[in-house]
Amino acid sequence: MRLFKFLLFAVLFTVATSSYSQKLIKGIVVDSTSLINLSGVNVKVKSTNRGTSTNSSGIFTLMVTESDTLIFSSVGYAKVILPVYLDDETMFVRMREESILLREVIIKDLGFRINQKYVKSPTLTTTKPLKAGSSGGVNFAYFTKLEKEKRKLVRIMADNEKVKIYLDVVNDPDVKAEILHRFTISEDRFYELLAIFNAKNKEITYSANSALILNSLFSFYENAGLKK
């Protein structure tokens, strides 16, 4: 009898603990470069059948536990795998476009006459002419696949660095709380308007001036409230 009571207590304790550690988490998924909200992104809990997808504003809600890991996937974008932190009010997920390498196509100009032999170039897939017989004197050369990817990565990193200050501002919970309170809007409405702001004010998202970003955000939300 004691064993039965102990097992019953253990089961009830496990259920209570499990339900207590669960939380309905909300998040928003955006393009890492343009910050445009991404709709239709699949959000799945790793190693389970639980999942959802983002709505037209890039927002999703999902019941999770503190031990869960989320997988974000969408056509044309690289997968993002993130652990769940129940202390976070909102997840802000940035997905970068996935480059698809195609076979290189070499275009030959039959009317282009080379006077001298080609010499090897250490950074290129092919060689380049020292001198061309045409009047234009154009050297046709192609970067390696690896070098193309490196150059694209450098551009992505540069873009990410440019929007870092903007992301710090919009992810500040005090800023969001002030906007929600001052303009009496819901959290869903906050992100819907933020998506519109991102699309219309790209120069602000790349600004390094936090004061300018804040003034622009509050002015935008104020005007949006007046237009209701």
PyMOL commands that set and color helices and strands:
alter all, ss='L'
color gray80, all
select helices_A, chain A and resi 2-20+145-162+164-170+173-183+187-200+202-205+210-226
alter helices_A, ss='H'
color red, helices_A
select strands_A, chain A and resi 23-31+42-45+51-53+59-64+69-74+77-83+90-95+118-119+128-129
alter strands_A, ss='S'
color yellow, strands_A
deselect
rebuild
show_as cartoon
